[in-house]
């Protein structure tokens, strides 16, 4: 008894590759056999660095960065593709660096969730985490309805993730979290959503082609239909997010 871990290649008509076979050798034991053999295509991929927080008998992996006595956390090296560090935020979120990018990890499994800052914006810079909460919140207002008002919001420790240059030019980038407290950027949509969008575009092209054919004297037009999409803040059906920098502002 056991199970297999497989990869489905959607670009090869759903071809399945067996990566590992897990076999149960008893009620409390299991044996894993890795079947995947490296291919030429693997040279185009990269292995995802997964942090390890350790346990009661083992220390966290060498990439873990603790906070200093003053409550700050500073990455002591310039961000490069070789940088492998990670840390815990006071709110419970986990951030780290991989291939020159700032990544958010799942707090429980430490699996990567998504991109926070791209290598185009982070390369050659430093990252620090500092306290940003007010030591004391006092609201003084004579405005009607403000009686008894307090600061509201999360009373926990508030922090700011900042990216800055090492040449002391004075530019500091504040990495603002999302409204739900997460940091990874929702630059692209869910894969299922993107597949539906692509099907809508394909259907629109067929519809437009039918209209062109009806207008053509021979019943078959050589013109290619021009189809564009309009929706929300997204500008593409692409499912790859690699950059976060704004040209001329936070990136060259």
C-alpha positions in Angstrom: 0.0 0.0 0.0 1.1 3.6 -0.6 0.8 6.3 -3.2 2.6 8.1 -6.0 3.6 11.8 -6.4 3.3 12.8 -10.0 3.6 15.8 -12.2 1.1 16.5 -15.0 2.5 18.3 -18.0 -0.4 20.3 -19.6 1.8 21.3 -22.5 2.3 17.7 -23.5 -1.4 16.7 -23.6 -1.4 15.8 -19.9 1.6 13.5 -19.9 2.2 12.2 -16.4 5.7 11.9 -14.9 6.2 9.8 -11.7 8.4 11.8 -9.3 8.2 9.5 -6.3 6.6 6.4 -5.0 5.7 6.2 -1.3 5.3 2.7 0.1 4.0 1.9 3.6 6.2 -0.7 5.3 4.1 -0.7 8.5 1.7 1.3 10.6 4.3 3.8 11.6 6.9 3.6 8.8 7.1 4.5 5.1 9.7 4.1 2.4 10.1 6.8 -0.4 11.6 5.9 -3.7 12.4 8.9 -6.0 11.8 7.7 -9.6 12.3 11.1 -11.4 15.4 11.2 -13.6 16.8 14.5 -14.7 16.3 15.5 -18.3 17.5 18.3 -20.5 14.4 20.3 -19.7 15.3 20.3 -16.0 18.2 22.7 -16.7 15.6 25.4 -17.4 14.0 24.9 -13.9 15.2 25.9 -10.5 14.8 24.1 -7.2 12.7 26.0 -4.6 14.5 26.7 -1.4 12.2 25.6 1.5 13.2 26.9 4.9 13.4 24.5 7.9 12.5 25.8 11.3 13.9 22.8 13.1 12.4 21.2 16.2 13.1 20.4 19.8 16.3 18.6 18.9 17.5 20.5 15.8 18.2 24.2 15.2 16.6 26.1 12.3 18.6 25.9 9.0 21.5 28.3 8.6 19.4 30.7 6.5 17.2 31.7 9.5 17.8 35.3 10.7 16.8 36.2 14.3 15.9 39.7 15.5 18.5 41.9 17.2 18.2 43.2 20.8 16.8 46.5 19.5 13.9 44.6 17.8 15.3 45.1 14.3 16.2 42.6 11.6 18.7 43.4 9.0 20.0 41.1 6.2 23.7 41.5 6.4 24.4 40.9 2.7 23.4 42.5 -0.5 20.6 40.6 -2.2 21.8 38.3 -5.0 20.6 35.2 -6.7 22.6 33.2 -4.2 21.0 34.8 -1.1 19.2 32.2 1.0 17.7 33.7 4.2 14.3 33.8 5.9 12.6 35.1 9.0 9.4 35.3 10.9 7.3 38.5 11.1 5.7 39.5 14.4 2.2 38.9 12.8 3.1 35.3 12.0 4.0 35.7 8.3 7.2 34.2 7.0 9.4 36.0 4.4 12.6 34.9 2.8 14.8 35.3 -0.3 15.1 33.0 -3.2 16.9 33.5 -6.6 17.2 37.2 -5.8 13.5 37.6 -5.0 11.7 38.2 -1.8 9.2 35.4 -1.3 6.4 34.8 1.2 6.1 31.3 2.7 3.2 29.5 4.3 3.6 29.8 8.2 2.7 26.2 8.8 4.3 24.3 6.0 7.0 26.9 4.9 6.0 26.2 1.3 6.4 29.2 -1.0 3.2 31.2 -1.5 4.2 33.8 -4.0 6.4 36.7 -5.1 6.7 39.8 -2.9 9.6 41.8 -4.5 11.1 40.8 -7.9 14.8 40.5 -8.6 14.6 43.5 -10.9 13.7 45.6 -7.8 15.7 43.8 -5.1 19.0 43.1 -6.8 22.0 44.8 -5.1 20.0 46.2 -2.3 19.5 45.3 1.4 16.4 44.3 3.3 15.5 45.2 6.9 12.5 44.8 9.2 11.8 47.6 11.7 9.1 48.5 14.2 6.6 51.0 12.9 3.9 51.1 15.5 3.2 54.1 17.7 4.3 53.7 21.3 1.2 55.5 22.4 -1.9 56.4 20.5 -3.8 59.5 21.6 -6.7 60.9 19.7 -7.6 64.6 20.5 -10.5 65.9 18.6 -13.4 68.2 19.2 -15.3 66.7 16.2 -18.8 65.6 17.0 -18.9 61.8 17.3 -15.3 61.3 18.2 -15.9 61.0 21.9 -14.2 57.9 23.3 -12.5 57.1 20.0 -9.5 54.8 20.2 -6.8 53.8 17.7 -8.6 50.7 16.5 -7.1 48.0 14.4 -4.6 45.4 15.4 -3.0 46.2 18.8 -0.2 43.8 18.1 3.4 44.7 17.1 3.4 46.6 13.9 6.4 46.3 11.6 7.7 47.6 8.2 9.6 45.7 5.6 12.0 48.1 3.9 14.4 47.8 0.9 17.3 50.3 0.7 20.4 51.0 -1.2 23.8 50.3 0.4 25.4 53.5 -1.2 23.4 55.8 1.2 21.6 57.6 -1.6 18.6 58.0 0.7 16.1 55.9 -1.3 14.1 53.5 0.8 11.3 51.3 -0.5 8.5 50.3 1.9 7.0 46.9 1.1 3.4 47.4 2.1 1.4 44.3 2.9 -2.0 43.5 1.3 -5.2 44.4 3.1 -5.5 40.9 4.4 -2.0 41.1 6.0 -0.3 38.9 3.5 2.7 40.2 1.5 2.8 38.1 -1.7 1.5 40.0 -4.8 -1.6 38.8 -6.5 -0.1 39.8 -9.9 -1.7 36.9 -11.8 -5.0 35.1 -11.3 -5.8 31.5 -10.5 -4.9 29.1 -13.3 -8.5 28.0 -13.7 -9.6 31.6 -14.1 -6.9 32.2 -16.7 -8.0 29.1 -18.7 -11.5 30.4 -18.8 -10.3 33.8 -20.0 -8.3 32.1 -22.8 -11.4 30.1 -23.9 -13.5 33.3 -24.0 -10.9 35.0 -26.2 -10.8 31.9 -28.5 -14.6 31.9 -28.7 -14.6 35.7 -29.5 -12.1 35.0 -32.3 -14.3 32.3 -33.9 -17.3 34.7 -33.6 -15.4 37.5 -35.3 -14.1 35.2 -38.0 -17.7 34.1 -38.8 -18.7 37.8 -39.2 -15.7 38.4 -41.5 -16.6 35.3 -43.6 -20.2 36.5 -43.9 -19.1 39.9 -45.3 -16.6 38.3 -47.8 -17.9 37.6 -51.3 -16.3 34.2 -51.4 -17.6 33.3 -48.0 -14.1 32.9 -46.6 -12.1 36.0 -45.5 -8.3 36.1 -45.3 -8.5 38.8 -42.6 -7.5 37.9 -39.1 -9.9 39.1 -36.4 -8.5 41.5 -33.8 -9.6 40.5 -30.3 -8.6 42.3 -27.1 -9.7 41.9 -23.5 -10.7 44.5 -20.8 -10.8 43.7 -17.1 -9.8 44.9 -13.7 -6.2 45.8 -12.8 -4.8 42.9 -14.8 -3.4 43.4 -18.3 -2.6 39.9 -19.5 -3.6 36.3 -19.3 0.0 35.4 -18.6 0.5 33.1 -15.6 4.1 34.1 -14.8 5.0 36.9 -12.4 8.7 37.7 -12.3 8.9 41.5 -11.8 7.5 44.0 -9.3 9.6 47.0 -10.0 8.3 50.3 -11.4 10.7 51.6 -14.1 12.3 54.8 -13.0 11.0 54.6 -9.5 11.9 51.4 -7.7 13.9 49.8 -10.6 16.2 51.0 -13.3 
